[in-house]
Structures are given as structure tokens and as C-alpha cells.
């Protein structure tokens, strides 16, 4: 296997290890001296392509990224399910008491 050729700033890699692709893109753009806010679509595309290439060349970081990314989404799903249960329970309680 060939040596990895794509390198990223340390801040961008840390954001990937936290499962945060958007923040990694922002850190990469900021490392060029430009603000991430207001970046052109071309800058965003180039940064995303570079990060995806980095992840392909660094499977250990890619594995950590996927695990963190999936973990955050599953926690979000659980939170929304709990909110839905509470709302539905409150509605049933209100309907039950209003008919009595």
C-alpha cells in the first residue's frame, strides 16, 4: 500500500475524530487564512474533497470518524423518540382528563 499523501491541519483531524465533518471543513478553510464563514462553494467543495481523500488514506481516522458520527446520530434519535413519547403521553393525559 502506498504512503498517505494527504495531510490536514491538526485541528481539522481532531474535528474528524469527534465525528464533525462540517467543523473539519471550517478548520481546513481557516488554515488557509480565509474565514470559514462566507467561503465560496468552490472552497467548500475543495476542502470536503481533501478531507474525504484524507479519510480514504487514513483508515484508522476514518473508523473513528464513522463511530463518532453514528454515535451522535443515534443519541439524537433516542432524544427525539423520548420527546415524542412525552408529548404523546401528555396529549393522552390531557384528553383523558378533559373527557372526565
Secondary structure, DSSP 8 states (H G I E B T S, - for coil): ---------HHHHHHHHTT-HHHHHHHHHHTTTS-STT--HHHHHHHHHHHHHHHHH-HHHHHHHHHHHHHHHHHHHHHHHHHHHHHHHHHHHHHHHH--
